[in-house]
């Protein structure tokens, strides 16, 4: 959030953000909750606690029917402008996830998380230049060496021993890809 606020030239009071997050956690001491933190262009902060609903796994997913544009600046920052992701999800409503790919035929990410393929015994994820959100769980897995970056194409899906969906909310989830 701090990197995106800097990129857009927004003020972000980290101390106030931490206080707000702790306040929401105190208000919801039981159960499993998803915390949504928002920073407005004027620096105004808000936080929502939303129930975290179980999803069946493995996740059912398919490739997007059309490519995304790798240079789209919205793909590099998590914002409330989710139009690209929502359009691809709406085009295949019977699925839990949609795997995006760019104009060069490179895999990018799922609509709600990082794509990871097991190829030749290694766990690989696309580089940011493909048009990928630098997610928190992705960054942590890269930092520990658990995954590494590689240019991945749609053809790599047929060679992958495993396909994973990774995000900081749900962690690692196996994926079963359906034909479009």
C-alpha positions, 0 to 999 in steps of 0.5 A: 500500500505504501509503494502504491500511495507513493506512486500515485502521490498520495499521503499515507499515515502508516501509524494511523493505518496500523491503529485502524487495523488493530481497532478492526481486529479488536472489534472482531475477536472471534471468527475468521475475517478478511481485513480490507484497508483503503487509502483515498487520494486525499490520505483518508483511511478506512478499514472494513472487516468482512467474513472470510467464506470458505472456498472449495479446493482445488479451485476451478479455473480457466484461461481468460478468453482475451489478453490483458495489456501488460503495460496497463498501470492499474495492474501494477497497483492494488486499487479499487479499480478492478474493472479488468479483473471483474470483466474477465471473471464475469465472462466465465461466471461458472469458475472460481478463478480466471488466469490472465495472459497478456498480448504476448501470450505470457501468463500474468496472474489470476484475477485474485492472486499469483499464478505459480507453476511447477515446471521441472521440479521448480515453482515458477511465477511470471515476472512483474513485466508481464503485467503482474501485481506485486502481491505480498504473498508473491513477494514473500515466496520470492524472498525466501526462494520458495518460488522464482520468476520466469517468463511463462507462456500459455503453452507452459500450462500443458507442461506444468505438474501443478498449478497453484493460486497464491495470495496473502488472504488464503495462501497456497491453493491448488488449481484445476484448469478447465478448457475454455 
